[in-house]
Amino acid sequence: MRWYYVQYALYYLIFEQKKRYKPVSSKEVIILKHLTKRLDWLTTLVPFLCILFLCILFIAFPEDSSSVLGSIRFFLGDQFGSFYLLMGLGALFCSLYAAFSRLAPSA
């Protein structure tokens, strides 16, 4: 089972229960416990907490964050603009190759 099935199953068990109006069966509880054990909490919580921290900083200091983001955007656009363009095209071509090669999963 892949990770996106884990996230969908968690979404289903948490949010869809309100629509069904029936209690969660013991089989679904066992599946939920198994899936939460397989979830990598470090890679889930660390980016979430970093984004939350940045949002709090941007709300607390809007003028300073605007100037910092402007300088970062200028630096990346001025110094690495063509590099990012080439990296984006490379990612696009790799995605197209993976999608249409003989190794791509068939529907």
N, C-alpha and C positions, 0 to 999 in steps of 0.2 A: 504494500500500500504506500502510496506516495504522500508527501507532506500536504499537498493541496486537498487530498481527500480527508486528511486529519482536520484541517481548518474548516472544510465544508461540513464535516460531521459535527464539529463543535458548534458551528453556526446553526445547523439544523436542530441539534438537541437543545440549544439555548433559546433560539428565537422562534422556531416553528412550533414549539410546544404550546404557545399561547393561542395559536390558530386552531389546534386540534381539540382543545378542551378535554383532554384525557391525560391521566397521569403517565409518567415515564415508566416504561416496563423495565423489569430487572435486566433483561438482555441489553437494552439501550444504556443502562447505567454501567454495566460491565464494559461495553464498548467504549463509553466515554472515559472510564477510568483507564482503560488500556491506551486510548489515544492520548490522554493527557500525560501519561508516563513517557510516551514516545516523543512528545513535543520538546523541542530544544528551547528551554526557557531563557538561556543566555542570549541566543541570537534573536529572541523575540523581545525581551525586556530592555536590553541595552540600547538598541536603536530608538525604541519608544521613549525611554527616559531621556536620551540625548535630544530628540526632537521636542519633547515637552520642555526641557530646560531652555532650549533656544527660543521657543515660543514665549516663555515667561520673560526671557531677556528682551526680546523684541517688543513685547508689550510694555515692559517697565522702562525701557530706554528707546523710544521710537526714533529720536533724532540721531542718536549715536549709531544705532543699528542701520539706519538709512545711509549714513556716510560710510560705514564700514562695508556694507554690501555694495555700495556704489564703487568704492575703490577696488574691491575684489572683482567685481564685474568688469571694470576697466582693465585691470591687470590681466585677467584671463582672456578677455577679448583682444587685447592689444598684443600680448606676448604669445598666447597659445591658440589663437583663432584658427589658423590653418591646421594645427595639430589636431584640434577637436573635430574639425571638418573631416580630416582623413580618418580619424578613429571612428567617427560616426558612419562614414561610408564603408569602412572595413567591417563594422558590426552589421550593417545592412547586408553586405555581400555574404558574410558568414551565415546570417539568418536565412537568406534566400537559398544558399547552398544546402544548409541543413534541412530546409523545408522541401526542396525538390530533388534531393539526392536519392539514391536507391536505399539508403539507410533510414530514410524518414519513415515514421510509422504510418501505415495506411489506415484509412478510415473504415 
